[in-house]
């Protein structure tokens, strides 16, 4: 990727064909001065270009207003944090800050089953789920579909199907009745098919689902219901854990946001 | 981490909180995200290249932390959207009523956009990141920044009635 100044696009002679991105780069001060000057001359002679430029200048100006309007309520937390930061400079003054590992790259799953030691396979699960999964699993015969009020494990609700079709990973969407759905990640199965992992939560009840896109639409490959903070972990299908289910489909690393968006458009 | 880094970090806390609010849209989660980002920045201070600006480096840590956290742990309970809590909205006694109303309209129009569009608008137009810095924060090519940003700007201007 070049860090150089964007020089814009456009014709060399005749009436300038100036695209939106070039006008925006001008409004944002991202063009080199010579190019910007050429553009400004062309725009001065063309009311149509002036109107198009105006939209980019105005959005920039209005959004800039959000920068100076300080959000309320942050100052107390900021004072406390500032003290923590200053204490970290002098290790002998007060408690050391919690040491954390550097952030992993976005979109990298922390350990898919089969590729890492067992301990890392659960890094991205909640601790209680890891504990429950490693303990004896008691299948109580209560599938999530009873909770969801739908007839069988293969029936995904319309809201879930819509989320599978369009909700990017990392985002949460409300469902009916106070429930909500969090899209976790997308994968390519060994056969190239698109699979997605998500969670739904209603009250203390949580459901983890893996669904794969097939010729006839989305099909559930794994589901497990758990009580938040409780001990129960009830797989509603064969695999013992979501990680095992993901390993079973031969999934690679989670798709990046761009790859995921492209896969969803297929 | 040296004292200069610490003071630079402290000076950017309001920026971090603003970006955290834009990502989480919930004041309590924004505070947690700022805290986590600060901890990671302190722990990873040796990895910071002083030739680069500190802001994009911190924003990238914050964004990766947010994505990671959203995937890993979601806090139970009722989520309160910042736009349902008038007291959590930006307040500023200074500007005239008209300006404040405009601010509200911009907030409301932003809320209607997709998270992807909201994020890029926030980074470039609110946080004043360059296209190159935004590309690094979002891990996407600069050309993608420009196409996505220009579509988001036009979508916002439609909603605000700017012609």
Interface residues (C-beta under 8 A of the other chain):
Chain A: X1 X2 X3 X6 X20 X21 X24 X25 X28 X30 X51 X54 X55 X56 X58 X59 X60 X62 X63 X64 X65 X66 X67 X68 X69 X70 X71 X72 X73 X74 X77 X78 X81 X82 X84 X85 X86 X88 X89 X97 X98 X99 X100 X101 X102 X103 X104 X105 X106 X107 X110 X124 X125 X126 X168 X169 X170 X171 X172 X180 X182 X184 X185 X199 X201 X204 X228 X256 X257 X258
Chain B: X1 X2 X3 X6 X9 X10 X13 X14 X17 X18 X21 X27 X30 X31 X34 X35 X36 X38 X39 X40 X42 X43 X44 X47 X61 X63 X64 X65 X66 X67 X68 X70 X71 X72 X73 X74 X76 X79 X87 X88 X89 X90 X91 X92 X99 X102 X103 X106 X107 X110 X115 X116 X121 X122 X124 X125 X126 X127 X128 X130 X131 X132 X135 X139 X140 X141 X142 X144 X146 X147 X149 X150 X153 X154 X156 X157 X160 X162 X163
